[in-house]
Amino acid sequence: MFLPTGDTPNPRNFTPWVNYLLIAANVAVFLFVTLPLSAQGVSADDPLLRAYLEVIAPRLPRGIPMRQVLAQITQYDLFVFANGYKPGAPSWSNLFSSLFLHGSFLHLAGNMLFLWIYGDNVEHRLGRLGYLICYLLCGVGATLFFAIFARGSMTPLIGASGAISGVLGFYFLLFPRNQVKVFVFIFPFIMDHFLLPARWVLGLYLIVDNLLPFIVVGTGSGVAHGAHIGGFFAGLALAYAGERLGWRSPWAERRGPRRVAPRDMEPPDPFPLLLRRAIRGGDAVTALELAAGARTGDLATLSASDCVTLAGWLEQAGYSGAASRVLRGCIGRGRGGTDLAQAYLQLGLMRLRQGQEASAYHHLLEALEHDPDADTEAHARAALSQINLFRRR
């Protein structure tokens, strides 16, 4: 048995209220809906019972008396049939209500454990509203992906697994260097905790727990592997799109610096040349004014050292979001040799100051892997020592 029990590093001084509320909502539905209805039998004249029996009858073993079948059906079975998502009778309301219904305590506990482990970092990265929206979008995407392979089925799909798989997809892309604390139980040989790279753990979850069973069994299993796969890739796609489009991070400023002059009134010298000249001349005021009117192509001419200098001035002026974009653009171009380590270092230090320890951890390790000079290496190691990590066994 391999059971994840925690992850590291985690955001500092941050309470993931939305994640807690999602967990609380799922638990509340289980306590106040699932358990009470599961203890109630059904009435033979309930109109929903007939439709339900028509769905389950083909799956019943031959020779089972109908009286025995009716004795085992509960009000919760009918509630799930009415509110779970059925590909053969799609409903927009059921797309969302199905995300908060679970079939058993173990089903709920497993989902909530994964949400508790991985959700806080993702919420901190996306912001509270962004996290909630993406969680619901991943849940909807997971359900619709499953419905593609179960067209016409009247068997209801329930559970938060698809939405939580989306959270795992976000985590896979946004926190590549994080580690997951896993309890390994192989009696009587191994019974201990180990720290494993997050991408290994999530990769095993996707491939071994879902992709392989989905290929072998398809939609005939009692577990909606297709929904898990759809949710994971929905999270990956949203995370990739957000990173590419430069979505607003929770720590970003509301506005960037205002442009001083319109772009069509450029001086005779090429705009990128003026920007580089201001940076290398130490003229922060002019560089910030020019940067406010810069296009992506203009910034592409900057060296890694120029990016580090400009990003430092932007952050000091209160434009941390713009500073982050400058550094990430420089890193994305992959130019600069040893100077690239300085770009990773500065981005890591920015994230550390913002309390984004997981992102800082990733960037600081990258700085150490890009041939840093002695000073950059020393600063990176000193910053890494400030990050709270689980101890590796």
C-alpha positions in Angstrom: 0.0 0.0 0.0 1.2 3.5 -0.9 -0.6 6.3 0.9 0.3 10.0 0.5 0.1 11.8 3.8 1.6 15.3 3.1 3.7 17.4 0.8 6.5 19.9 1.1 7.2 22.8 0.9 3.9 24.5 1.7 2.9 28.2 1.6 3.9 30.1 4.7 1.3 32.1 6.8 -1.6 31.2 4.5 -4.9 29.6 5.4 -6.5 27.9 2.4 -10.1 28.8 3.4 -11.6 27.8 0.0 -10.0 24.4 0.2 -11.2 24.0 3.8 -14.7 25.0 2.7 -14.7 22.5 -0.1 -13.7 19.8 2.3 -16.4 20.9 4.8 -19.1 21.0 2.1 -18.3 17.4 1.0 -18.2 16.1 4.6 -21.4 18.0 5.4 -23.3 16.5 2.5 -22.1 13.0 3.5 -23.2 13.5 7.2 -26.5 15.3 6.6 -27.6 13.7 3.3 -25.8 10.4 2.5 -25.9 8.8 6.0 -29.6 9.7 6.8 -30.9 8.7 3.4 -28.8 5.5 3.4 -30.7 4.4 6.5 -34.1 4.8 4.9 -35.8 2.2 2.8 -37.9 3.0 -0.3 -41.6 3.0 -1.0 -42.8 0.7 -3.7 -45.0 3.4 -5.2 -42.1 5.9 -5.5 -42.2 7.0 -9.2 -38.4 7.3 -9.3 -38.0 3.6 -8.2 -39.3 2.3 -11.5 -36.8 4.3 -13.5 -34.0 3.2 -11.2 -34.9 -0.5 -11.4 -34.9 -0.3 -15.2 -31.3 0.8 -15.1 -30.0 -1.7 -12.5 -32.1 -4.7 -13.6 -29.8 -5.7 -16.5 -26.8 -5.9 -14.1 -28.5 -8.1 -11.5 -27.6 -11.8 -11.3 -30.3 -14.1 -12.5 -32.6 -15.7 -10.0 -32.5 -12.9 -7.4 -36.1 -12.2 -6.1 -37.3 -8.7 -6.6 -38.3 -8.5 -2.9 -34.6 -9.0 -2.0 -33.6 -6.3 -4.4 -36.1 -3.8 -3.0 -35.0 -4.5 0.5 -31.4 -3.4 -0.3 -32.3 -0.2 -2.1 -32.2 3.0 0.0 -33.5 6.5 -0.4 -29.9 7.5 -1.0 -29.7 5.2 -4.1 -32.7 7.1 -5.5 -31.2 10.5 -4.5 -28.0 9.6 -6.3 -30.0 8.5 -9.3 -31.8 11.8 -9.4 -28.8 14.1 -8.7 -25.8 12.2 -10.1 -24.7 13.0 -13.6 -26.1 10.5 -16.2 -24.6 10.7 -19.7 -27.8 9.3 -21.1 -29.9 12.1 -19.5 -27.5 15.1 -19.1 -28.4 18.0 -16.8 -26.4 21.1 -16.1 -27.5 21.1 -12.4 -26.3 17.5 -12.0 -22.9 18.4 -13.4 -22.3 20.3 -10.2 -24.4 18.5 -7.6 -22.7 15.2 -8.5 -19.3 16.7 -7.4 -20.5 16.7 -3.8 -21.9 13.2 -3.5 -20.0 10.1 -2.5 -20.8 6.4 -2.4 -19.1 5.5 0.9 -17.0 6.8 3.7 -13.8 5.4 2.1 -14.7 7.1 -1.2 -15.1 10.4 0.7 -12.0 9.9 2.9 -9.7 9.2 0.0 -10.9 12.2 -2.0 -10.7 14.6 1.0 -7.2 13.4 1.8 -5.9 14.2 -1.6 -7.7 17.6 -1.6 -6.2 18.4 1.8 -2.6 17.5 0.7 -2.5 19.2 -2.7 -5.2 21.9 -2.5 -3.5 24.5 -0.3 -0.5 25.1 -2.6 -2.8 25.4 -5.7 -5.2 27.8 -3.9 -2.3 29.9 -2.8 -1.0 30.0 -6.4 -4.3 30.8 -8.1 -6.0 32.9 -5.4 -9.2 32.0 -3.7 -11.7 32.8 -6.4 -9.5 31.5 -9.1 -9.0 28.2 -7.2 -12.8 27.8 -6.7 -13.5 28.5 -10.4 -10.8 26.1 -11.6 -11.9 23.4 -9.2 -15.4 23.5 -10.5 -14.3 23.7 -14.2 -12.1 20.7 -13.7 -15.0 18.8 -12.1 -17.2 19.6 -15.1 -14.5 18.8 -17.6 -13.8 15.5 -15.9 -17.5 14.5 -16.0 -17.9 15.5 -19.6 -14.8 13.6 -20.6 -16.2 10.5 -18.9 -19.5 11.0 -20.7 -17.8 10.8 -24.1 -17.0 7.1 -23.4 -20.2 6.3 -21.6 -22.7 7.8 -24.1 -26.3 6.8 -23.4 -25.5 5.4 -20.0 -28.0 6.0 -17.3 -25.7 5.0 -14.5 -25.1 8.1 -12.4 -21.5 9.4 -11.9 -20.8 10.9 -8.5 -17.8 12.1 -6.5 -15.3 14.9 -6.2 -12.5 12.7 -7.8 -12.7 14.5 -11.1 -12.4 17.9 -9.7 -9.6 16.8 -7.3 -7.8 15.2 -10.2 -7.8 18.6 -11.8 -6.2 20.0 -8.7 -3.5 17.3 -9.1 -3.0 18.4 -12.7 -2.4 22.0 -11.6 0.0 20.7 -8.9 1.9 18.6 -11.4 2.6 21.6 -13.6 3.0 24.4 -11.1 5.1 22.6 -8.4 7.5 20.3 -10.2 10.1 20.3 -7.4 7.8 19.6 -4.5 8.0 16.3 -2.6 5.2 14.1 -1.3 5.4 12.3 2.0 4.2 8.7 1.3 3.5 5.9 3.8 4.6 2.6 2.3 3.1 -0.5 3.9 4.4 -3.8 2.5 4.1 -6.1 5.5 6.3 -7.3 7.0 9.2 -5.7 5.0 8.4 -2.0 4.8 6.3 0.1 7.1 7.6 3.7 6.9 7.3 7.2 5.5 9.4 8.3 2.5 9.7 11.6 0.6 9.2 11.1 -3.1 9.2 13.7 -6.0 5.7 14.9 -6.5 5.7 14.2 -10.2 6.6 10.6 -9.5 3.6 10.2 -7.2 1.2 12.0 -9.4 2.5 10.2 -12.5 1.9 6.8 -10.8 -1.6 8.0 -9.8 -2.4 8.9 -13.4 -0.9 5.9 -15.2 -1.1 3.0 -12.8 -4.3 3.9 -10.9 -6.3 5.3 -13.8 -4.9 5.1 -17.3 -4.1 1.4 -17.3 -7.4 0.3 -15.6 -9.2 2.6 -18.1 -7.6 0.9 -21.1 -8.1 -2.6 -19.7 -11.6 -2.3 -18.2 -13.0 0.9 -19.8 -16.2 2.3 -18.3 -17.3 -1.0 -17.0 -15.5 -0.6 -13.7 -17.2 0.8 -10.6 -14.5 3.5 -10.5 -14.8 6.3 -13.1 -11.2 6.2 -14.2 -12.1 8.2 -17.3 -13.3 11.1 -15.1 -10.0 11.1 -13.2 -8.0 11.2 -16.4 -10.2 14.0 -17.8 -9.9 16.0 -14.7 -6.2 15.7 -14.5 -5.7 16.8 -18.1 -8.2 19.6 -17.6 -6.1 20.9 -14.7 -2.9 20.5 -16.8 -4.5 22.5 -19.7 -5.8 25.3 -17.4 -2.5 25.6 -15.7 -0.6 25.7 -19.0 -2.9 28.3 -20.4 -2.7 30.4 -17.3 1.1 30.3 -17.3 1.3 31.1 -21.0 -1.3 33.9 -20.8 0.2 35.4 -17.7 -2.8 35.1 -15.4 -2.9 37.4 -12.4 -1.2 35.9 -9.4 -2.7 36.7 -6.0 0.5 38.7 -5.1 0.4 40.7 -8.4 -0.2 44.4 -8.4 -3.5 45.7 -9.7 -1.9 47.8 -12.5 1.4 48.0 -14.2 3.4 51.2 -14.4 1.8 53.8 -16.6 3.3 54.6 -19.9 4.7 58.1 -20.2 4.7 58.4 -24.0 2.7 56.7 -26.7 4.7 54.1 -28.8 4.1 56.0 -32.1 6.2 58.9 -30.7 9.4 56.9 -30.3 12.7 58.8 -30.5 15.0 58.2 -33.4 17.0 55.5 -31.6 15.4 52.0 -31.6 13.2 51.5 -28.5 15.0 48.3 -27.3 18.3 50.1 -27.5 17.1 52.9 -25.3 15.8 50.4 -22.8 19.1 48.5 -22.7 21.0 51.8 -22.4 18.9 53.0 -19.5 19.3 49.6 -17.6 23.0 49.4 -18.2 23.4 53.1 -17.3 21.7 52.6 -14.0 18.9 55.0 -14.9 16.0 53.3 -13.1 13.4 56.1 -13.7 13.9 56.0 -17.5 14.1 52.3 -17.6 10.7 51.9 -15.7 9.1 54.5 -18.0 10.3 52.7 -21.1 9.4 49.3 -19.7 5.8 50.5 -19.3 5.6 50.9 -23.1 7.6 47.8 -24.0 6.3 45.1 -26.2 7.3 41.4 -25.8 9.7 41.7 -28.7 11.4 44.7 -27.0 12.0 42.7 -23.8 13.3 39.7 -25.8 16.4 41.7 -26.7 17.4 42.0 -23.0 20.1 39.8 -21.6 19.6 37.8 -18.4 21.6 40.3 -16.5 19.4 43.2 -17.9 16.3 41.3 -16.9 17.6 40.8 -13.3 18.3 44.5 -13.0 15.0 45.6 -14.5 13.0 43.1 -12.4 14.7 44.4 -9.2 13.7 48.0 -10.0 10.1 46.9 -10.9 9.8 45.0 -7.6 11.1 48.0 -5.6 8.6 50.2 -7.3 5.8 47.9 -6.2 5.2 46.0 -9.5 6.1 42.5 -8.5 3.8 41.0 -11.1 5.6 42.8 -13.9 9.0 41.9 -12.4 7.9 38.3 -12.3 6.9 38.4 -16.0 10.2 40.0 -17.0 12.2 37.2 -15.3 10.0 34.4 -16.5 10.2 35.8 -20.1 14.0 35.8 -19.8 14.1 32.3 -18.4 11.7 31.1 -21.1 14.1 32.3 -23.8 16.9 30.3 -22.1 19.7 32.7 -22.9 22.3 34.1 -20.7 24.5 31.3 -19.5 25.7 31.9 -15.9 23.4 35.0 -15.8 20.4 32.7 -16.1 21.2 31.4 -12.7 20.8 34.9 -11.3 17.4 35.2 -13.0 16.3 32.0 -11.3 17.7 33.2 -8.0 15.9 36.6 -8.1 12.6 34.9 -9.0 13.1 32.4 -6.2 13.8 35.2 -3.7 10.8 37.1 -4.9 8.6 34.1 -4.3 10.1 33.6 -0.9 9.3 37.2 0.1 5.8 36.6 -1.1 5.4 33.5 1.0 5.4 31.2 -2.0 7.8 28.6 -0.6 6.9 25.9 -3.1 7.6 28.1 -6.1 10.7 29.6 -4.5 12.0 26.1 -3.8 11.7 25.2 -7.5 13.4 28.3 -8.8 16.2 28.2 -6.2 17.0 24.6 -7.2 17.0 25.7 -10.8 19.5 28.5 -10.0 21.9 25.8 -8.5 21.6 23.8 -11.7 22.4 26.6 -14.2 26.2 27.0 -13.5 25.9 29.7 -10.9 28.9 31.8 -9.8 30.0 31.5 -6.2 27.9 34.5 -5.0 24.7 33.3 -6.7 25.2 29.8 -5.3 25.7 31.0 -1.8 22.6 33.2 -1.9 20.5 30.3 -3.3 21.7 27.9 -0.6 21.0 30.5 2.1 17.5 31.0 0.8 16.9 27.3 0.6 17.8 27.0 4.2 14.9 29.3 5.1 12.3 27.0 3.6 10.6 24.5 5.9 10.9 21.0 4.4 10.1 17.6 5.7 13.3 15.6 6.6 14.2 12.9 4.1 14.7 9.5 5.5 
